[in-house]
Amino acid sequence: MSAELALPAFYEIQADEAWTAIDFVSDLHLQAGEPETLTAWRDYLLRTRAQAVFILGDLFEAWPGDDAADQGFEAECVEALEEGAARVQLAFMLGNRDFLVGARLRQRAAMTALADPTRLVAWNHPVLLTHGDLLCSGDTEYQAFRRLVRSDAWQRSFLALPLQERRAQAQRMREGSKAKAQERMAQTGSAYTDIDTAMAVAWMHQAGCRSLVHGHTHRPGTEVLAPGYTRYVLTDWDLRSTRPRAEVLRLTRDGFTRLPLSRA
């Protein structure tokens, strides 16, 4: 386990006591080529019975900068967020695909910014929230890339480019990522690296949380990592698949429940 990544700062957010349900989603990967997912996302935001929706990263397949929000498919996504924010509280955590979402978009969509990781306290029940990529410490190549693109210098340089060039670079990054996923699948049988269990338990212990919620790994499920420590892995959304995937993880006073969109 990397000492550099083992124990980050744990920021805390308190849930509104009036809330009765909080939904968690991640890895929707909204993109122009898959309009079905955007339609499902918009419909969900307009009818969910939860009072708050926490988006734990990778809402977008790629986000080239907040100036993209005024045109094309991105503008449709922002419109859906604005409509949803009119009826539910939205909170957003950066993912590995949309780490360039900035204050302009968050303010426009009235989304609360979530640090990674964040300790959420809801009805005296603390839950540790993370996108999940930081916990994939075994992927050293990705961790080096993450440190680079999250640096202020890299982001200033990238955002200074014309939007069209940023879109082109983002496309090349996605293609590179897909190629690595295919290579990993051939070598290990899985396209996605899983988290470091010992690292996750260390985080949970330090944060005083018995529950961990994350996305990123595309391995949805519930798992006991150690006695008394449970992780809830969010599903990605893919409405085009022959077996469509889309669900939310809901937290109430009674605990966690996985719900298909039709019941959310």
N, C-alpha and C positions, 0 to 999 in steps of 0.2 A: 504494500500500500504506500503510495507516494505521500511523504510527509508534507509536501507543498499543498496537496489537495485534501488531506485528511480531515482537518477541522476548520472549516470556514467560519465566517461570522454568521450567526443565526439571527436574522431579523424577525421581528414578531408583528403580527397583525391580529387584532381582536375582531371576531365576528359580531355583528349587530345582534343583540339579545332578542330583537323582534323577529329575526329570521327563523324560519322553521326548516329550511332545506338549502343546502349549498351543493351545486353541481361542479364537477371537475371534468375537463376535457383537454385533449392535446392531440397533436399530430393529425390535424384535419388536412394539412397540405393543400390549402385552397389554390387552385390554378385554373387558368382559362380553359384548358383542355378537358376539365372535369366539372362542368357546370352543375351536374347533379348534386355534388357535395355542397356547393354554395347554396343551392335551393333548399337542401335539407337543413343546413345550418341556419339559414334565415327563418325557416318555418319553426325550427326548435326554439330560437330566441323569442319568437313572438307568442309562444304558447307554453313554455316551460312553467311548471308550478314552483320551481325554486325561486328564491329571492335574490340569489347571487350565483354567478357563473365565473369560475376561476379557470382561465385558459393557461395551461402550463406548457406553453411553447409550441412552435411549429404550426401555428394557425395558418400560415402561408407557406407554400412550397418554396418561395423566395420573396424577399422584400428588399428592393434596391434602394430604398430611401423614402422618407415621408412625402417628398414631392411627387411620388408616383400615385398618391391617393386621389388625384384630381382627374384621372383619365382612365378609360378602358376598364378592364376587369377589376383592377384594384379599386376603382371608384365604386363599383358594384359591391365589393366586399365591405368597404367603409360605410356605404349606405346601410347595409345589413347590420353592422355594428351600431350605428347611430340609432336605428330603429329598435334594436334590442336594448340599448342603454336607456331608452325612454321608459322601460318597464322593469328591468332588472339591473342589479349592480354588477358591473363587469370588472374583473381584475385580470391583469396580463403579465406573464413571465416570458422573458425572451427564450427562444429555442435556438437550435443550431442552424435552422433555416431562415429564421426571421429576426436575427439578432440586431438588425439595423432599424427595427421599429423604434421610433423616437418619441420625444415629448409632444410633438405636433400631432401625431396620430392618436396618442393616448388621450390628449386633451380633447381632440375633436370627437372621439368616441366615448369620452367620459370614463376611461378605463383606469383603475388604480394600478400603479406599477408595483409589481412583486419582485423583490430581490430573489436571487437564486443562491442558496435555499432560503425559504421563509418558514417560520414557525407560526402556524395558524392555531389560535385558541378559539374553539367554538363550543359553547355550553360546557366550559371547564374541561374540554377534551382537546389536548394539544396534538396537532398533526404536522408532520414535517413535509413540506412541499418542495419539489425540485423538478426541473425538466428531465433530468436523468443523465445527461451527457457528462457532467462532471464526475459522476460515479463510475463511468466506464474508463477507469484509470489504466486498464490493460491496453487500450488503444493509444499507444504513446504518440503515434503519428498524428492522430486526430487531436490529441491534447495540445500538441505543439501548434497545430493549425488554429485551434481555438484561441490560444493565447495571442497569436498574431492578429487575427481578425477582430478580437475584442479590444485591442489596444487603441488608444486615442489617435496615435499617429497614423495607423493603417486606415482607420475610419475617416479621418479628415481627408486623407489622400483619395480614398475611394469615392467619398461623397462629393468631392470637387470635380469629378468626371461628369460629362454630360449623361443624362438619364439613359439615353439609348446605349451608350457604352457600358453603363452599369448593368443594364438588362442583359447585354451580351456576355459580360463577365459572369453574371449570376448563372446564366444558362450553361456556360462552360464548367462552372463549379458543380452544378447539378449533374452534368454528364460524367464528370470525374468521380463524383460520389457514387453514382449508379454503377460505374465500372468497378469501383472498389467493393461495393456490396456484392456484385456478381462473383468477383474473385474470392471474397470471403465465404460465399455460399459454396463454391466449389471446394474450398479447403476444409471448411468446418461443418457444412450442412446448414448453416444459418447465415443470413445476410446481415444480421445485426449483432453487435457486441453487447453482451449483458453487463450488468453492473458488478462491481466488486462488493461481494456480500459483506466481508469484514469491514470494509470502509463504510458501507451503508449503516451497519449496526453501530459503528463508532460514532457516526453523525447522530443517529437517533439517541444514543445514550447521552451524548454531550448536550443535545437539544432538549432532553427530557421528554421525548416523544416515543410512544409505543407503536405509532402508525406512520408509515411513509407512503406518500402518493407521488408517482412519477409517470412519465411517458417515455418517449424517445426510443426505447428498445424494440417496439413493435412485438412485444411478447406479453399480451394482456393476460392477466390472471391475478390471483391472490396467493401469497406465499409467506409462510412463517420462516423468517431468516434466522431467528434464534429464539429460544424460549421467551415469550412475551413481546417479541418484536415482529410485526407483520407489515409486509409491503403490498400495496395495491397498484398494479401496473395498468395504466390506461390503454385503451385500444386506439389504433389509428382509425380514420374514417375513409372508406372507399365504397362509394355508392355504385361504382361501375362494375365491381367484381361480380362473378357468377354467384358468389355467396357474399352479398353486400355486408360491410362492417360499419357500424356506427352505434355507439352507445355512450352513456354518461355514467359516471360514478357519483352517486348522491350520498351526501352525509346529512343525517338528521340526528336528533337527540338519541335515537335508538341505534345509531351506528351507520355503517356503509351498506349501500345496495347498488348493484349494477342494473341499469335500466336500458332497454332498447329505446330508440327515439319515440316510438309509438306510445310509450308509457311515461315519457319524461315530461 
